[in-house]
Amino acid sequence: MNGKRPIVELRNICKSYQRGSQNIPVLNDITLDIKGGEFLALMGPSGSGKSTLLNLIAGIDKADSGVINVAGIDIAALSETELAGWRAANVGFIFQFYNLIPVLTAFENVELPLLLSGLSKKEKKEHVETALGVVNLSDRLEHYPGELSGGQQQRVAIARAIVTDPAIIVADEPTGDLDRVSAEEILELMERLVHELGKTIIMVTHDPRAAQKAHIIRHLDKGVLNADPQANI
């Protein structure tokens, strides 16, 4: 993943939304390369297009024009069914509000992405236990989300994001609902995913402290990406 070719290549991406008869531009001619094993932070004011850009890279949304290549695959050319399969295999998702299912244990929440994988019960168990071990929650397998702190819930969510061993992790305000200490723990964990497991992380954040953990910071403003990346390394 750390070869010469970037793992994510965006070329001249434009995206707008229809609101009634209005056409509202969200992203304007975005060109961006992200190397494998990189930790990139996307910053910018509300409405600048950060989450939209994240969703395009993750294959949740489609651009109006331009090219999106991820790990050598033109994801814009995939059908909805192909795209769903591609996302399941290649992208892990971390959200601000964890998106855990309250009636499922930590183990069951982390297992969810594996249910359609074709793995045996034993293999699924091994994957889940490994992922929860990575986030230091091996002692909380049978706990429900309501029995866990916010930081622990976000760690369960991160375990769910890495359980399929995706190359890319997209994180939308992953520390936005956490106190400072928990936020610091989550960011340190994300750094470990990059350094120890070679993951590529693309993180949207409003928090300058969170962004400082990234290798590179890019700023979006009114749908335009700043010309010069700010490097933290």
N, C-alpha and C positions, 0 to 999 in steps of 0.2 A: 504493500500500500504506500510505501514511502519512495516509490520510483519517481522518474522525472515527470510523468504525466499526472496532472492534478486529478484527484478523485472526483471533484465536482468542477464542471466547466459550464458557466453560464455565458451566453453570447447574445447581446442586444435584446434582452428580455423586456417586453412591455406587457403591462396588465392593467385593465380598467374594469370597473363594475358599472352596471346599469342601475340607476335609481330613478324609477319612473321613466321619463323621457330624457333624463340627464345621463351623460356618459362621464363617469368620474375616474380620471387617471390615477392609478395607485403606484405603479412602477414605470419608470421611463428609461428605456435603453440601458438596462443593467448588464454589465459585463464583469464577471468575477471568476477567479480561479481559487480553489481551496485544495491544498495538498493533503495527501493521506497522513494521518497522525497529527493533524493540526487542530488547535483549539482556537476557534474564531468567535469573537463577540460582535454582534450587530447591535449598534446603539442608534438612538434617534428619538425625537419627540413622538408622542402618540399620533397615530395617523400617518406616520412617515413611510409605512409599507413594510416594516420589519417582519411582522408575523406573516404577511402575504408572501414575502420572499422565502421565508422558512418553509411555508406550506408548498411552494412551488418545488423547492429542492427535495422535499420529502414525498413528492408525488401525490399530495392531498388535493392540490389545485392545479389548474393548467394555465399556462401563459397564453396571451393573445397572439404573440409572435416572439420569435427568437428560438434559440436552441438550449436545451438543458441536457447535458451529458453527465451521468453519474456512474462512475466505475466503468466507463466506456460504453454505456447503454444510453441511447437517446430515449429518455423516458416519455417524451411527448408523443413518440410514435407507438407507444403501447396502448392496447385496448384497456378498458376499465378492469376487466378480469385479470389481464396480464399485470396491470399496474398494482392491483391488490396483492397478487402473489409476490411481485417484486418488492413492495413495501414490507411485507411480512418477513422476507428473507434478509433485507438489506438495511432497514431503518429502524432505530429504536426511538421512542418518543418519551420526553419528560415534560410534564405540564406544570403550570403554577399551582394548581389546586389538586395535584396528585392523581385525580381520576381513578381512585381505587373503588372497588365494589364493596360496600359496607358489610354485606352478608357473607363475604368470602374471607377466609383467613389470608394471612400474608402469603403462605405457600400457594394457596389457590389463585390469588391475584397474580402472582408471578408466573404461574403455570398457564394462564390464559392464552398467551401467544403461541403456546406449543400444542394446543388442543387439536389443531388441524394439521400438525406437522408430520404425522405418520410415525413418530417415535413410539417406542414401546413404553409401557407404564414405568418400567425401571429406568429407562433412559430419560424420560421426562423428569422423574424424581431426582436423578443425578444432576440434570441441568439446573433445576430449580434450587437445589441445595447449594450448588456451586455459586449461582448468582447471588443468593442470600448470604453466602459466606464472603463474597467479594465486598458486600456492603456492611459486613459485620452485624448481621441480624440472624445468625444461625440459631440463636436462643429465642427467637420470636416467630418461629414457623407457624404456630397454631394460634397466634394472636390475631384478633380482628382489627381493622383500621381504627375503630373507636377506642381500642385499648392501647393505641400507640400515640406518641407525641407527633407533632407536625414534622419534625426532622426525621423521625423514624418512618413515618408514612412516605415521605419523599424518598427515603432510601429504599423502601419496598418498591416504589415506582421506578427507581433507577434499576433495581434488580430485574423488574419486569422488562425494562427497556433493553437490557443486555442479555437476557436469557436465550435469545435466538442467535447470539454472537453476531450482531449486525456490524457492518463496517462503519456506518454513520449513525451518530446520535444527534437528534435535533431537540433542543431544550428551549421552551418558551417561558421566560421569566421563572426559572426553576427555583429561585430563592425569594420570589416576590411575596410569598405568604409566610415567611419564616422569620424568627427573631435572629439577631445578629450572630449569636453563637452557632445556632443550627445552620444558618446560611453558610458560615465559614466551613463547617463540617462537610456540607454538601459540595461546596466548591473544591475542597481538598480531595474529596472522593472523585469528582469529575477530572481533576488533574491526574489522579492515579489511573483512571480509565485510559487517559491519553498516553501517559508515560509507561505504564506497565502492560496494558493490553493493546496498545496501538490504535485505539479508537480515534475517529475523527469527530469532533464535537462542534456543532454550530449552535450558538446560544444567543437568543434575543434577551436583552436586559436593559432596564432603565438605570441600574445601580452601578455607578463608577467603580465601587469596590469589587463587585462581581466581575466586571469587565477586566479589571487589572489582573485577574487570574488567567486570562486568555493569552495566547501567543500574539494574536493580532486583533486589533479593534478596527472595525469599519463603521462609518457613520452614514446613515440614511437621512435625508431631509427632503420632504415633499417628493418622495419617489425617486430621488437621484442619489446615487452612491458617491461618497467623497472620492476624490481622485487619489489621495495618498493614504495608504493604510498606516495606522499607528501600531508599531511593533512593541511588544512588551518583553521581547527576548533579544 
